[in-house]
Amino acid sequence: MLTAEVLDVIGGLTAHVKTYAATLPAIVHLKAVPSGVKPAAEAIDSYEVIVSRAQRQSAGTPYKVLNDSLISSLEAFEQGNLIGTVQTLLTVIDHLDRMQRDQEIEVKRSDEKRLTEYRVALRKVLPGNQPELAETGRGL
């Protein structure tokens, strides 16, 4: 498994997260939380296919250490836990950065750019990242 293939996995999962986030209402009332607003069954199945493919391909490579985090992201996604899914995927990206820094993997410039793009995309999905709120909270 190459770094580009791992990034394809992260890209696919990020696309599912963004699609799911777009379906959520701006405000989720506490009454809706127990039953949850979950992704469509097809989206969950597709997410699971990506994670299991990554697990199979990463066997015997330095990327196998990411498998537990990918499974955690799948579990959070299945439950409709958007924040948990995003945080776990950001952890995977951070782990790839550490692996690169420790020279366990080789990351090309184009791959570094993709990592940055995925990090930015995932952070935009998190609540509180709306541009219209950028100037709030700074006092008078």
C-alpha positions, 0 to 999 in steps of 0.5 A: 500500500502506498501513501497515495492509496491511503490518501484515496481512502481518507478522501473517500471517507471525507467525501462521505462525511461531507455528504452526511454533514450536508444532510444534517439540519443547522440545529439538532434539537436534544429531543432528536439526539437519542434516536439520532440523525444517522447516515443512509444505509447505502452511505454506511455500507460504502464507508464500510467497504472503504475501511475494509479495503484499507484494512486488507491492503494495509496488512504488512505495511506501516499503514496497518497501525491506522486500522483501529482508527479507521474502524473507530471512524466507521463506528462513529459514522454508523451511529451518526456521530459526526464530530466523533467521525471527523475527530478520528479522521483528523487523528489519522491525518495527524498520525500520517504526519508523525509517520512522515516526520519519523521517516516511517513513510515517504510522502510526496509534495502532491500527497502533502497537499492532499493531506492538507486539503482533507484536513481543511475539509474535515475541519470545515464540517465541524460545528462553529466553522461557519464564516458568518460567525468568524467575527463574533465573540471579539467584544466591542 
